[in-house]
Amino acid sequence: MSGSDAPPGAPDEVDDSFLAGLVHELADAVVVADPSGTITYWNAAAHRLFGWSREEAVGQPLDLIIPERLRARHGAGYARTMETGETSYGDRLLEVPALRSDGRPLSIAFTVTLIRRPGEKQPMAIAAVIRDDTERWQERRDLRRRLAELDAG
């Protein structure tokens, strides 16, 4: 981006510190986990979404936000992705149930990105950009219920 293309106040070149600040301040939650599924990064939006502070979440397994009934399936898929270095989810929006710190369920929509060191196939981490999709999920569920009632009536 040249100086003339940059928004007011933006640096002429986007450097690592600018990007780090951007990720930290995003309205969407950003969660990064290492190959074992341990959370290594948790931004302020993740705190707002899930209820756990960065200090509480970093160092914990991703199971922190995964409903118990889905943990085995998630763990198997996560391990396969880390082993193969491939995911079929890298280019699509995922919608799944999740958990808040108080145990309340929510529906989230997110994308994932495998983070690799240059020249390596195996990921060193996975980053997810996440937002609360609960309201939209409820609306779709209500609409499906209404359509089913109309079909039955």
PALUMRO-641260 format. One record per residue (C-alpha): residue in one letter; residue number from 1; x, y, z; chain. Coordinates in nm, 3 decimals. Layout:
<"a" NUM <X Y Z> "A">
...
end
This chain:
<"m" 1 <0.000 0.000 0.000> "A">
<"s" 2 <0.150 0.334 -0.094> "A">
<"g" 3 <0.112 0.640 0.121> "A">
<"s" 4 <-0.162 0.773 -0.107> "A">
<"d" 5 <-0.360 0.446 -0.079> "A">
<"a" 6 <-0.327 0.418 0.298> "A">
<"p" 7 <-0.612 0.525 0.523> "A">
<"p" 8 <-0.540 0.835 0.733> "A">
<"g" 9 <-0.309 0.747 1.021> "A">
<"a" 10 <-0.208 0.408 0.873> "A">
<"p" 11 <0.161 0.336 0.823> "A">
<"d" 12 <0.290 0.341 0.465> "A">
<"e" 13 <0.398 -0.021 0.503> "A">
<"v" 14 <0.214 -0.272 0.716> "A">
<"d" 15 <0.465 -0.417 0.958> "A">
<"d" 16 <0.437 -0.694 1.217> "A">
<"s" 17 <0.355 -0.458 1.504> "A">
<"f" 18 <0.075 -0.297 1.302> "A">
<"l" 19 <-0.070 -0.641 1.220> "A">
<"a" 20 <-0.037 -0.758 1.580> "A">
<"g" 21 <-0.230 -0.452 1.696> "A">
<"l" 22 <-0.494 -0.513 1.432> "A">
<"v" 23 <-0.547 -0.875 1.540> "A">
<"h" 24 <-0.558 -0.774 1.904> "A">
<"e" 25 <-0.824 -0.508 1.838> "A">
<"l" 26 <-1.046 -0.695 1.588> "A">
<"a" 27 <-1.416 -0.706 1.670> "A">
<"d" 28 <-1.406 -1.079 1.589> "A">
<"a" 29 <-1.250 -1.323 1.830> "A">
<"v" 30 <-0.910 -1.459 1.728> "A">
<"v" 31 <-0.795 -1.784 1.887> "A">
<"v" 32 <-0.468 -1.956 1.800> "A">
<"a" 33 <-0.380 -2.308 1.915> "A">
<"d" 34 <-0.060 -2.512 1.886> "A">
<"p" 35 <-0.032 -2.865 1.738> "A">
<"s" 36 <-0.152 -3.023 2.062> "A">
<"g" 37 <-0.465 -2.805 2.070> "A">
<"t" 38 <-0.341 -2.578 2.348> "A">
<"i" 39 <-0.455 -2.217 2.320> "A">
<"t" 40 <-0.157 -1.987 2.261> "A">
<"y" 41 <-0.335 -1.663 2.166> "A">
<"w" 42 <-0.669 -1.517 2.278> "A">
<"n" 43 <-0.765 -1.162 2.184> "A">
<"a" 44 <-0.997 -0.921 2.368> "A">
<"a" 45 <-1.294 -1.016 2.147> "A">
<"a" 46 <-1.246 -1.383 2.246> "A">
<"h" 47 <-1.272 -1.271 2.608> "A">
<"r" 48 <-1.597 -1.086 2.532> "A">
<"l" 49 <-1.740 -1.376 2.331> "A">
<"f" 50 <-1.649 -1.670 2.554> "A">
<"g" 51 <-1.609 -1.503 2.894> "A">
<"w" 52 <-1.261 -1.632 2.980> "A">
<"s" 53 <-0.985 -1.375 3.011> "A">
<"r" 54 <-0.663 -1.415 2.813> "A">
<"e" 55 <-0.487 -1.524 3.132> "A">
<"e" 56 <-0.751 -1.792 3.195> "A">
<"a" 57 <-0.763 -1.922 2.836> "A">
<"v" 58 <-0.399 -1.925 2.719> "A">
<"g" 59 <-0.243 -2.258 2.811> "A">
<"q" 60 <-0.578 -2.438 2.821> "A">
<"p" 61 <-0.697 -2.694 2.566> "A">
<"l" 62 <-0.950 -2.593 2.300> "A">
<"d" 63 <-1.195 -2.815 2.489> "A">
<"l" 64 <-1.250 -2.500 2.696> "A">
<"i" 65 <-1.497 -2.379 2.430> "A">
<"i" 66 <-1.608 -2.711 2.277> "A">
<"p" 67 <-1.924 -2.882 2.406> "A">
<"e" 68 <-1.839 -3.218 2.565> "A">
<"r" 69 <-2.042 -3.418 2.310> "A">
<"l" 70 <-1.823 -3.280 2.027> "A">
<"r" 71 <-1.478 -3.302 2.188> "A">
<"a" 72 <-1.379 -3.648 2.062> "A">
<"r" 73 <-1.480 -3.567 1.705> "A">
<"h" 74 <-1.304 -3.231 1.715> "A">
<"g" 75 <-0.992 -3.384 1.870> "A">
<"a" 76 <-0.968 -3.651 1.601> "A">
<"g" 77 <-1.010 -3.398 1.319> "A">
<"y" 78 <-0.764 -3.158 1.478> "A">
<"a" 79 <-0.500 -3.430 1.518> "A">
<"r" 80 <-0.551 -3.542 1.156> "A">
<"t" 81 <-0.508 -3.184 1.033> "A">
<"m" 82 <-0.190 -3.137 1.233> "A">
<"e" 83 <-0.053 -3.470 1.111> "A">
<"t" 84 <-0.133 -3.420 0.741> "A">
<"g" 85 <-0.099 -3.044 0.722> "A">
<"e" 86 <-0.429 -3.031 0.533> "A">
<"t" 87 <-0.779 -2.917 0.616> "A">
<"s" 88 <-1.096 -2.913 0.410> "A">
<"y" 89 <-1.217 -2.619 0.619> "A">
<"g" 90 <-0.958 -2.362 0.511> "A">
<"d" 91 <-1.181 -2.192 0.256> "A">
<"r" 92 <-1.525 -2.205 0.411> "A">
<"l" 93 <-1.723 -2.066 0.699> "A">
<"l" 94 <-1.786 -2.318 0.976> "A">
<"e" 95 <-2.087 -2.298 1.203> "A">
<"v" 96 <-2.077 -2.501 1.524> "A">
<"p" 97 <-2.196 -2.497 1.884> "A">
<"a" 98 <-1.958 -2.364 2.148> "A">
<"l" 99 <-1.953 -2.291 2.521> "A">
<"r" 100 <-1.919 -1.976 2.728> "A">
<"s" 101 <-1.728 -1.971 3.054> "A">
<"d" 102 <-2.056 -1.991 3.250> "A">
<"g" 103 <-2.156 -2.307 3.060> "A">
<"r" 104 <-2.417 -2.137 2.842> "A">
<"p" 105 <-2.418 -2.259 2.482> "A">
<"l" 106 <-2.372 -2.035 2.183> "A">
<"s" 107 <-2.346 -2.083 1.811> "A">
<"i" 108 <-2.029 -1.958 1.644> "A">
<"a" 109 <-1.928 -1.899 1.284> "A">
<"f" 110 <-1.558 -1.902 1.204> "A">
<"t" 111 <-1.281 -1.955 0.954> "A">
<"v" 112 <-0.951 -2.132 1.016> "A">
<"t" 113 <-0.603 -2.077 0.881> "A">
<"l" 114 <-0.311 -2.316 0.916> "A">
<"i" 115 <0.004 -2.134 1.021> "A">
<"r" 116 <0.327 -2.284 0.887> "A">
<"r" 117 <0.693 -2.200 0.906> "A">
<"p" 118 <0.834 -2.124 0.560> "A">
<"g" 119 <0.906 -2.444 0.369> "A">
<"e" 120 <0.731 -2.675 0.616> "A">
<"k" 121 <0.415 -2.875 0.548> "A">
<"q" 122 <0.325 -2.940 0.911> "A">
<"p" 123 <0.138 -2.651 1.073> "A">
<"m" 124 <0.289 -2.490 1.380> "A">
<"a" 125 <-0.055 -2.358 1.480> "A">
<"i" 126 <-0.412 -2.303 1.370> "A">
<"a" 127 <-0.578 -1.962 1.389> "A">
<"a" 128 <-0.954 -1.917 1.401> "A">
<"v" 129 <-1.143 -1.592 1.346> "A">
<"i" 130 <-1.474 -1.634 1.527> "A">
<"r" 131 <-1.799 -1.445 1.574> "A">
<"d" 132 <-2.118 -1.508 1.767> "A">
<"d" 133 <-2.380 -1.654 1.533> "A">
<"t" 134 <-2.636 -1.746 1.800> "A">
<"e" 135 <-2.905 -1.496 1.698> "A">
<"r" 136 <-2.886 -1.588 1.330> "A">
<"w" 137 <-2.887 -1.961 1.417> "A">
<"q" 138 <-3.199 -1.914 1.634> "A">
<"e" 139 <-3.372 -1.724 1.353> "A">
<"r" 140 <-3.296 -2.004 1.105> "A">
<"r" 141 <-3.417 -2.267 1.352> "A">
<"d" 142 <-3.743 -2.076 1.410> "A">
<"l" 143 <-3.792 -2.038 1.036> "A">
<"r" 144 <-3.739 -2.412 0.979> "A">
<"r" 145 <-3.989 -2.487 1.258> "A">
<"r" 146 <-4.247 -2.254 1.103> "A">
<"l" 147 <-4.198 -2.407 0.759> "A">
<"a" 148 <-4.241 -2.755 0.908> "A">
<"e" 149 <-4.565 -2.640 1.078> "A">
<"l" 150 <-4.694 -2.500 0.748> "A">
<"d" 151 <-4.608 -2.823 0.567> "A">
<"a" 152 <-4.785 -3.027 0.836> "A">
<"g" 153 <-5.092 -2.796 0.847> "A">
end
